[in-house]
Amino acid sequence: MENPYRRHWTLDPEVVFLNHGSYGACPARIQLKQQELRQELEREPVRFMGHRTALLDRSRSRLAEFVGADAQDLAFVPNATHGVNAAIGSQRWKAGDQVLVTDHEYNACRNALDFAAKRWGAEVVVATIPFPLKDSQQVVDALLEKVTPRTVFCLVDHLTSPTALKLPVEEIVPQLQAKGIRVLVDGAHAPGQLPLNLKKLGADYYTGNLHKWACAPKGSAFLYVRRELQEETHPVTISHGYNADTSHRSRFLQEFDWTGTFDPTAWGCVADVLDFMEDLVDGGWLAIMQHNHQLALAMRSMLAKEFGSVLPAPESMIGTMAAVVLPRDLEARVKKKHTSIYAELHNQWGIQIPVIPWPQSVGWMVRISTHIYNTEEDYWKLVEAVRAI
C-alpha cells in the first residue's frame, strides 16, 4: 500500500529508511524554504543578519507553543549536544561534589559531563538501569539509590538513544530537585515524538533537537533554562552578547542568538516546519505522535516475535522508537562474510537502521524508528533480510 505522506520527503526510494531517530529527515517544502532564506541571506548578508532577531523570534514564539514554555526561556542551539554542553559548562562544581548520570546516556553528552567533572574535581556517579526492565519505577529507584548529600547535579535522558526508553522524568525531576539537585534533561529525541509541557515539567534545564522528530533542517535545536538560572547560563562560545544592551532583551537571548557569524536559516524554518506538519495530517501533531507511537508498538511486537526475542521494556516506556533484540547467531553469521550486521543490512538489503551492541548479556539490537512516511511493509523487509542472513 502506497504511503500518502512519503512524497513530502526526498528520501532515497531505494533505501528502506528505519532510522529517523539518528538525523531526522526534512520535508521537501521546508528544504525549499531554507533555500529561499539562504538566497535572501546571500543577496544582502548585512541586512539579513541585522534583521535575524525578528526571524528567530518568530520561530521561538511558535516553538514555545509547541513545547509548552515561555519564549523568553528558550534559546536556539545547533543541536542538543551543544545545549548539554552549555548547561553543564555553566556549572561551578567543587572538589568532592557528585554529578549523577545513567548508564544509558548518549556518549557525546556523557563525555561533556566527564570533561566538566574532571575540570572541577567532581565525581561522576553512574546509576545502572536494568535492561531489560519491568517498569519505570526501576529507573527512579536506580537514580535515587545513587543520591548522596554530595550530589549536586543530574543529567538524565527523556528518551534514551541506544535503548529507546522513555524515562519517567516527570517523577525524577521533582524528587531530585527536592533534594537540592539541579536537573538537566537531555530531550534530544523528544520534540515531535512526545507532547511536551516544559513549564509543567519544571526541569532546571531541558534541551531538545528539532531536526529529528520535528523534521526541521539540520542544525536546529533549543535549550530551555529556568528563569532564575539564565543569568549564569552561557553558550559554549562567548561573543558580543556577553556585554550587549539588556534594556529590551535578556542577556540570555542576546548571548545565545549571536555567537558570531553563522547560518541562522535552520532556526528560521522552525515555525514553518511546525505549521507544515500540523496541517499535513488531520488532527495535527497529536495525531502524528499517536500514529507513530502505535506503529512503533505494533512493529516492535512483530519483530520480537519473528526474531524469537523478548520485549525489553513495557509499552508505557516506548515512544516512537523501540529497541528489538536480534537473533543471537546473527553476528556470527555475518562475521563469516567478514562484514557487520549493519553493513549487511544496508549494503545488501538497502535497509538503513542502527545496530547496537548492549553489554548486559542482551546481545545485538536494532533500534527502529517510526514516522508518518513509514509503512508496515518497511519493517517486514527487515524480517525478510534477517531471515535470509
C-alpha positions in Angstrom: 0.0 0.0 0.0 1.4 3.4 -1.0 2.1 5.8 1.8 0.3 9.1 1.1 2.9 11.1 3.1 6.1 9.7 1.6 6.0 12.1 -1.4 6.7 15.0 1.0 10.2 13.7 1.8 13.2 13.4 -0.5 14.4 10.1 1.0 16.1 7.7 -1.4 13.4 5.4 -2.8 15.9 2.6 -3.0 16.5 2.7 0.8 14.2 1.3 3.5 14.6 4.2 6.0 14.0 2.9 9.5 16.4 5.4 11.2 14.6 8.7 11.5 16.0 8.8 15.1 19.6 9.5 14.1 19.4 12.6 12.0 15.8 13.1 11.2 14.5 13.9 7.6 13.4 17.3 6.5 10.3 17.6 4.2 11.0 18.9 0.7 8.9 22.1 1.2 11.0 23.1 4.2 14.2 22.4 2.3 12.9 24.9 -0.3 12.0 27.4 2.5 15.5 27.2 3.9 17.0 27.6 0.4 14.9 30.8 -0.1 16.2 32.1 3.2 19.8 31.3 2.2 19.3 33.1 -1.1 18.0 36.1 0.8 21.0 35.9 3.2 23.5 35.9 0.3 21.8 38.7 -1.6 22.2 41.1 1.3 24.2 39.5 4.1 24.5 42.5 6.3 20.8 43.4 6.2 19.8 39.8 6.7 22.0 39.4 9.8 20.8 42.7 11.1 17.2 41.5 11.0 17.8 38.0 12.1 16.3 38.7 15.6 12.8 39.1 14.1 13.3 35.8 12.2 14.4 33.9 15.2 11.7 35.4 17.5 9.0 34.3 15.0 10.3 30.7 15.3 10.9 31.0 19.0 7.3 32.1 19.6 5.9 29.1 17.6 8.4 26.7 19.3 7.2 28.0 22.7 3.6 26.9 21.9 4.9 23.5 20.7 7.0 22.7 23.8 4.9 24.4 26.5 7.3 27.1 27.5 7.6 30.9 27.6 9.5 32.1 24.5 12.0 34.1 26.7 13.1 30.9 28.3 14.1 29.3 25.0 17.5 29.7 23.3 18.3 28.2 19.9 21.4 26.0 19.7 22.7 23.9 16.8 22.0 20.5 18.5 21.1 19.0 21.8 24.7 18.1 22.5 25.5 21.8 22.3 22.7 22.5 24.7 24.0 19.9 27.1 27.5 21.5 26.9 26.1 25.0 27.5 24.2 23.9 30.6 27.0 21.8 32.1 29.6 24.3 31.2 27.8 27.0 33.1 28.0 24.9 36.4 30.7 25.6 39.0 31.2 22.4 40.9 33.8 22.0 43.6 36.1 19.1 44.6 34.0 16.3 46.2 30.7 17.2 44.5 28.9 14.4 42.8 27.1 14.5 39.5 24.7 11.8 38.6 24.0 10.1 35.2 22.6 6.8 34.0 24.5 4.1 32.0 22.1 4.7 29.1 23.2 8.3 28.5 24.2 9.3 24.9 28.0 9.0 24.6 28.6 12.6 23.5 26.7 14.1 26.4 28.3 11.7 28.9 31.7 12.9 27.6 30.6 16.5 28.3 29.7 15.6 31.8 33.0 13.7 32.3 35.0 16.6 30.9 33.4 19.2 33.2 33.6 17.0 36.3 37.3 16.4 35.7 37.9 20.1 35.3 36.2 20.9 38.7 37.3 17.8 40.6 33.8 16.5 40.9 32.9 12.8 40.8 30.6 11.2 38.2 28.3 8.7 39.7 26.6 6.2 37.3 23.2 4.7 38.0 22.8 1.4 36.3 19.4 1.0 34.8 18.5 -2.7 34.3 17.8 -3.7 30.7 15.5 -5.5 30.0 13.4 -3.9 32.7 9.8 -4.4 34.1 8.7 -0.9 34.8 9.7 2.8 35.0 10.0 2.6 38.8 13.2 0.7 38.4 14.7 3.8 36.7 13.6 6.1 39.6 14.9 3.7 42.2 18.2 3.3 40.4 18.8 7.0 40.4 17.7 7.7 43.9 19.8 4.9 45.3 22.9 6.8 44.0 22.0 10.1 45.6 24.1 11.2 48.5 24.4 14.5 50.4 27.2 15.4 47.9 25.0 15.1 44.8 24.5 18.5 43.2 23.6 17.8 39.6 21.9 15.1 37.4 21.9 14.6 33.6 19.1 12.3 32.6 17.6 11.4 29.2 14.0 11.9 28.4 14.3 9.2 25.7 17.5 7.1 25.7 19.4 6.9 22.4 20.8 3.4 22.4 17.9 1.6 24.2 15.0 3.8 23.1 13.4 4.0 26.5 11.1 6.8 27.7 12.3 7.6 31.1 9.9 8.9 33.8 11.4 12.4 34.0 8.0 13.7 35.4 8.8 11.7 38.6 12.6 12.1 38.5 12.8 15.9 38.2 10.8 16.9 41.3 12.3 14.1 43.5 15.8 15.2 42.7 15.1 18.9 43.0 13.5 18.3 46.4 17.0 17.2 47.5 18.6 20.4 46.1 19.9 18.7 42.9 19.8 20.6 39.6 18.4 18.5 36.8 19.3 18.7 33.1 17.0 16.7 30.9 18.5 15.6 27.6 15.5 15.5 25.4 17.3 15.1 22.1 14.6 12.8 20.7 11.5 14.2 22.5 10.2 17.2 20.4 7.8 15.8 17.9 7.9 12.4 19.4 6.2 13.2 22.7 3.9 16.0 23.7 5.9 18.5 25.9 5.0 20.9 28.6 8.3 22.2 29.9 6.8 24.7 32.4 4.9 21.8 34.0 7.9 19.5 34.0 9.9 22.2 35.8 13.4 20.9 35.0 16.2 23.3 35.6 17.5 22.8 32.0 16.0 21.0 29.0 17.5 20.6 25.6 15.9 19.0 22.5 16.6 18.6 18.8 14.2 19.9 16.3 15.9 18.3 13.3 14.8 14.8 14.4 11.1 14.1 15.0 10.0 17.7 14.4 11.6 17.4 10.9 13.3 20.8 10.9 16.5 21.4 8.9 19.8 20.1 10.4 21.3 22.4 13.0 18.1 23.3 14.8 17.7 22.6 18.5 16.8 24.5 21.7 17.9 24.9 25.3 15.3 25.8 27.9 16.6 27.3 31.1 14.6 28.2 34.2 14.3 32.0 34.5 16.3 32.3 37.7 19.3 30.3 36.2 19.5 32.3 32.9 21.9 35.0 34.2 24.5 32.4 35.0 23.9 30.2 31.8 26.1 30.9 28.8 26.6 29.5 25.3 29.7 27.4 24.5 31.0 30.3 22.5 31.2 33.7 24.3 30.7 36.6 21.9 29.1 40.0 21.5 26.1 39.2 23.6 28.1 39.0 26.8 28.2 42.8 27.1 25.2 43.7 24.9 22.5 46.1 25.9 19.9 44.3 28.0 17.4 47.1 28.4 15.0 45.5 25.9 16.3 41.9 25.7 17.7 39.5 28.2 21.4 38.7 28.2 20.4 35.0 27.9 18.9 35.6 24.5 21.5 38.2 23.5 24.3 35.7 24.1 22.7 32.6 22.5 21.2 34.4 19.5 24.6 35.8 18.4 27.8 33.8 18.9 29.5 35.0 15.8 28.8 34.6 12.1 26.6 31.6 11.4 23.8 30.5 9.1 20.5 31.1 11.0 18.3 29.7 8.3 17.7 26.3 10.0 16.4 28.1 13.1 14.4 30.5 10.8 12.5 27.5 9.4 11.3 26.1 12.8 7.9 27.9 12.7 7.3 26.8 9.1 8.0 23.1 9.7 5.9 23.0 12.9 3.0 24.6 10.9 3.6 22.3 7.9 3.4 19.1 9.9 0.4 20.4 11.9 -1.5 20.9 8.7 -0.3 17.7 6.9 -2.4 15.3 9.0 -5.9 15.6 10.3 -5.6 16.0 14.0 -2.2 17.7 13.6 0.8 16.9 15.8 -1.0 14.9 18.4 -2.4 12.6 15.6 1.1 12.2 14.2 2.6 11.3 17.5 -0.2 8.9 18.3 0.1 7.2 14.8 3.9 6.9 15.1 3.6 5.5 18.7 1.0 2.9 17.7 3.1 1.8 14.7 6.2 1.5 16.8 4.4 -0.7 19.4 3.0 -2.9 16.7 6.2 -3.3 14.7 8.4 -4.0 17.8 6.0 -6.7 18.8 6.0 -8.2 15.3 9.8 -8.1 15.1 10.3 -9.6 18.5 8.0 -12.5 17.6 9.8 -13.0 14.3 13.2 -12.8 15.9 12.3 -15.0 18.8 13.3 -12.4 21.3 11.7 -10.9 24.4 10.4 -7.3 24.6 13.0 -5.5 26.8 10.6 -2.8 28.2 6.9 -2.3 28.8 4.7 -0.4 26.3 4.5 2.5 28.7 8.2 3.2 28.2 8.1 3.3 24.4 7.6 6.4 22.3 8.1 6.2 18.5 11.4 4.4 18.7 12.0 0.8 20.0 14.9 -1.5 20.6 14.4 -5.0 19.4 16.9 -7.8 20.2 18.2 -9.7 17.2 18.7 -13.4 16.9 21.8 -14.4 18.8 23.5 -16.2 16.0 23.2 -13.3 13.5 26.5 -11.7 14.4 28.4 -15.0 13.9 26.8 -15.5 10.5 27.8 -12.1 9.2 31.3 -12.3 10.6 31.8 -15.4 8.4 31.3 -13.0 5.5 33.8 -10.5 7.0 31.2 -7.8 7.4 28.9 -6.4 10.1 25.2 -6.7 10.7 24.7 -3.0 9.9 26.8 -3.3 6.6 24.9 -6.4 5.6 21.5 -4.9 6.1 22.5 -1.6 4.4 24.7 -2.7 1.6 22.9 -5.9 0.6 19.3 -5.1 1.5 19.1 -1.4 1.3 17.9 -1.1 5.0 19.1 1.9 7.0 18.8 1.1 10.6 21.2 1.4 13.6 22.6 -1.9 15.0 23.6 -1.5 18.6 25.5 -3.8 21.0 24.4 -3.9 24.6 26.8 -5.2 27.2 24.3 -6.5 29.7 24.0 -10.0 28.2 21.4 -8.8 25.8 23.4 -9.0 22.6 22.9 -7.1 19.4 19.8 -4.9 18.9 18.2 -2.9 16.1 16.6 0.4 17.0 13.6 1.0 14.9 12.1 4.5 14.3 8.6 5.3 13.0 7.4 8.4 11.3 4.4 9.0 9.1 6.2 8.2 5.9 6.9 4.6 7.2 4.6 1.6 6.5 4.4 -1.9 8.0 5.9 -3.2 4.7 9.2 -1.4 5.6 9.6 -3.5 8.8 8.6 -6.7 7.1 11.6 -6.1 4.7 13.8 -6.1 7.8 12.3 -9.5 8.8 13.0 -10.8 5.3 16.6 -9.7 5.4 17.3 -11.2 8.8 15.7 -14.5 7.8 17.9 -14.6 4.7 21.1 -13.8 6.7 
